[in-house]
């Protein structure tokens, strides 16, 4: 009843629903996240999460390489 049976055809859905109820605090983000949608610092291994991790790393690299033109003096 309350247990999740891995042989059940609804296993993925039930597992995802139970993971939505578990909240954890991330020290790096300074906010809470649920296990169904983990923060970027706590992503598990897997292709789906590798894509998300690569997109985050690309975004960080681009933000570091962009020159801030607002500091330049006008001539």
C-alpha positions in Angstrom: 0.0 0.0 0.0 2.4 2.7 1.2 5.4 1.0 -0.3 6.6 1.5 -3.9 6.8 -1.7 -5.9 9.5 -1.5 -8.6 7.6 -4.1 -10.6 4.5 -1.9 -10.7 3.8 -0.3 -14.2 3.2 3.0 -12.4 6.6 2.8 -10.6 8.2 5.9 -12.3 5.2 8.1 -11.6 4.9 7.0 -8.0 8.6 7.4 -7.4 8.6 11.0 -8.9 5.6 11.9 -6.7 7.3 10.7 -3.6 10.5 12.5 -4.5 8.5 15.8 -4.9 7.8 15.6 -1.1 11.4 15.4 0.0 13.0 18.9 0.4 16.7 19.5 1.0 18.7 22.7 1.7 21.6 23.5 -0.6 24.4 25.5 1.1 25.8 26.7 -2.2 22.5 28.0 -3.6 21.2 29.1 -0.2 17.8 27.7 -1.0 15.7 24.6 -0.7 15.1 22.1 -3.6 13.1 18.9 -4.0 14.7 15.6 -5.0 12.4 15.5 -8.1 14.0 18.7 -9.4 17.5 19.0 -7.8 19.6 22.2 -7.9 22.5 22.3 -10.3 25.0 21.5 -7.5 23.3 18.2 -6.6 22.4 16.7 -10.0 22.7 12.9 -10.2 24.5 11.1 -13.0 22.6 10.6 -16.2 22.2 11.9 -19.7 19.2 14.1 -18.9 21.2 15.8 -16.1 24.4 16.0 -18.1 22.6 18.2 -20.6 21.4 20.4 -17.9 24.8 20.6 -16.3 26.5 21.4 -19.6 24.0 24.2 -20.3 24.7 25.7 -16.8 28.4 25.5 -17.3 28.2 27.2 -20.7 26.0 29.9 -19.2 28.5 30.5 -16.4 31.5 30.7 -18.9 29.6 33.1 -21.1 28.8 35.4 -18.2 32.4 35.4 -17.1 33.7 36.2 -20.6 31.3 39.0 -21.4 33.0 42.4 -21.1 31.1 45.0 -19.1 30.9 48.0 -21.4 29.0 50.1 -18.9 32.3 50.8 -17.1 33.9 52.4 -20.1 34.2 56.1 -20.2 32.5 58.0 -22.9 34.8 60.1 -25.1 
